[in-house]
């Protein structure tokens, strides 16, 4: 079974394809409008195959109000993606930092694993998460530094479509063991951005398969074996989210 450990949903058609293809996944909700769409598309959210994460994205640190997002955060299994970004965001870093630290504290207090956004701020994110023991998933890590430091905190990592051409992402695929690796698309818009062309909805499952195939090639392992191991890792990640007593273990 395919999984997509981090994606964004913008259309009902994509939700329908996910159901038809029986793709398990974690859909990211960034505001109330997206939450309403996701709830409409997946009435049994957090129960059967599709789970959701939410939080104040660093790009929206000065846009989304905490009081608007907290009720949604209370329903989510995961907090994220949250973090810091000095590359693609024009939000003031001080504001990003304030929201990020508050979010880490919330996730820790409520026993909710966290999905991290670290672009250009990998070291500082690392220093903050060390203060809040939790289960962390590092989303689309594309830095060739601090990998071992994140590993020492027992972080999980997602591998996205750029594994074919990004040396840093390939290094993550090579270094991180299969029991800490997950596959993600980041959604159709991110796929199109990464491939520098429009990716059709029908192509979406094949890109998840392509990522699995490339991970297997990088690790010199059988593709079916890798697919099974990655599926087990996704199941383990969900288990951590649904069993809060594992939080500090």
Steps between C-alpha positions, in 0.01 A plus 500: 500500500626847409530772760553874479630622835453869419271652240274799445148460365349764274232309307234240562627314193831429671315370807297268278813363333660438839194299604490305174870417520478422876792732572566555868619842597530805718337808352624838618241763591625859507181695571129464575403492131732205433374327815141524375598355161691212659214418738255504210720271289595263780208470747686232697815706536753360750323164496546329162811549287504883495621698800571868531759741631462869561693794636616847409736469206803734515380665180182596685648587838360853487180403316328213682387587853569251778141521626372400155734203466496360853155335472618321186828407668305338782345255249815427302720199567810693394614861540659635185632583282663752730850641506724775370585616147751764391504396133145504368318705763470877538351467848716664772720238661422629847129438438570158349709414806230610743233289328731201458601484866139539611402217264775270628387562856137429404592176323709384793230582755229323297709197398476566126791412267634782283568547128788744445579758232868598523598684181824687555453483877599141560737569790268733689203263461722227642586709805132570571371144468764376742313692770168325426533119497261363243469286188614714205456454125735718297313594183698503171837566666732641233812591695822301509580604858376401849356171378666298774385751760139452391556125497617512861159644588343196327331713234316357202558647152280526192637452150329692222522504120825699497686184604581453132704819468571661838832378647395592856176303474686206348737513796205478738369198308845341522573573867165458675390141569171380356339492843528879514412582136162594355383600151328830426377700201427833677197516269446552131615861500831404660542213253448740211746749652760229553463359148472844339193390308133442569443162663155361433291341772518162327880509526501553877521132611781431254715770662465330838602173335791673329630627834487151649684362197773762531547438873542131422757580230697731730507236774565215253200309633207318345218741419224282643696454822549878529132566431399260776749649746387856425137397551594355839678822593189698414296267723752553780476878460121484525529280809709765674230758428219287635682377812600803699667282763786446250579872483814503710612145428 
